[in-house]
């Protein structure tokens, strides 16, 4: 039977796995000044490379833009991370460093990006500790994003944990694997190596920030969640963390290219970029297509990297995931788990009820923006997915599946089952199918795999359909034709302050989620520690998934029908992990 995964989902949808740019905008527009009051009495912390000064933010000590590796430029471009340079005067920075170069054609690229970007932020509570440590790997489809979008983790930190936000090289700079870079070994996965370097920095330095180096939880959403899965499979990550949380990260499990495949793709990408740059008259290129060396790659002018290489890699690999390079990842994540070679640590694994609505929303927002003038009237449904496009869209989503697209359209996802408005039914139906195939069922399979290994695991579904959308909002007004509900990435506003929550129900949900997360970070059990509103049953089967919702929509309770709700037994029995 052919296995299925989120790789069936169109690349045009997956390129913005986490809209960190929108999250950053929300924080900038609605959040408190992230720098706090730098005139207040500073805290000084020591690191192996030099001292750093905290910004006191009403009981949270924030140490911004600490170098954990040398700038990956010049000879260190496309090379494993090197130790940071030392400094003498204490660093007193009041904001996150520039995000890593956003080498993709995604419209959600963060501004102000730079190749000099290997920095992390430490946010610690007041007190002596030692505090549990939570290391966040940001999302963004391995192409975009950065710690700047997560500058206020006070909902977690105020519950007695340290949160560390780390940057890592992205897209072409983080995952290109040109054979010329191998130098007798492997190439690629520099972004995962950066994450390992950050975890090593935490192990070696976090005690000076009142952190417990022996109690580290690695967590992340979307590409950050996939990164956590990669570290559970990577031999070089063993011993660097003791617990893991994967949020919407079980996608693309069959998408990982082998080393030779990634090398061949990378060579073609570089040749295409060079040709395009030369045709545009860019000067200073010493590489020749078909005769590329490591030296000429490392000397490519930044405009070639920022523009032409970004375009070429996004055209060839619009769904970016780490490759099986033979060194950082000797096997695919899926193969490592199947062989039982993954790290066995306590795990929280989860997904959102309406993951795929985000991607349908992105598409509708783009159509509205392209109108002349741009159309922001939610009552105008001409920009929604039309009924005539429904069957072809389903066929594209499920190409190569064992289930005929005609059966999916007629039997499993009939339009009539998705609301009373025919204009909105295609958008809602495709959203349901994409969620089931691309996120919910893969997440369930991962939980089942971990449970079969007798490793502690808990699974959740974030279900708050009142969550603030990050796409389709203009000046506080929602302008898309259909509701996104609990879309992809919409859970993160309950862990970080990305903007004000709408009401007491949402604030209660945030309090509950952060208690589960910090209890888990402290003890390895989300139930043990601060009181929780409902016991979270350890995962032993599909009927033991905890639903996380506001009280008026069902509240927090175990879901008996997760597998049936997402059709994981039928028609998606072929989704495996």
Secondary structure as UniProt FT lines:
FT   HELIX           6..8
FT   HELIX           11..14
FT   TURN            15..16
FT   HELIX           20..30
FT   TURN            34..35
FT   TURN            38..39
FT   STRAND          44..47
FT   TURN            48..49
FT   STRAND          50..53
FT   STRAND          55..57
FT   TURN            58..59
FT   STRAND          60..67
FT   HELIX           74..76
FT   TURN            77..78
FT   TURN            107..108
FT   TURN            111..112
FT   STRAND          119..125
FT   STRAND          131..137
FT   TURN            141..143
FT   HELIX           147..150
FT   HELIX           154..157
FT   TURN            158..160
FT   STRAND          161..166
FT   HELIX           171..175
FT   HELIX           179..181
FT   TURN            182..184
FT   HELIX           190..205
FT   HELIX           206..209
FT   STRAND          211..221
FT   HELIX           223..233
FT   HELIX           235..237
FT   TURN            238..239
FT   STRAND          243..247
FT   TURN            253..254
FT   HELIX           259..279
FT   TURN            280..281
FT   TURN            289..290
FT   HELIX           294..298
FT   HELIX           302..303
FT   HELIX           304..309
FT   HELIX           310..316
FT   HELIX           333..338
FT   TURN            339..340
FT   STRAND          346..352
FT   TURN            353..356
FT   HELIX           357..370
FT   TURN            378..379
FT   HELIX           381..383
FT   HELIX           387..389
FT   HELIX           390..397
FT   TURN            398..400
FT   HELIX           405..407
FT   HELIX           408..412
FT   HELIX           415..417
FT   HELIX           422..435
FT   HELIX           436..440
FT   HELIX           441..452
FT   TURN            453..454
FT   STRAND          457..462
FT   TURN            465..466
FT   STRAND          473..474
FT   TURN            475..476
FT   STRAND          477..478
FT   TURN            488..491
FT   HELIX           492..494
FT   HELIX           504..523
FT   TURN            526..527
FT   TURN            542..543
FT   STRAND          545..548
FT   HELIX           551..553
FT   STRAND          557..559
FT   HELIX           562..565
FT   TURN            566..571
FT   HELIX           572..574
//
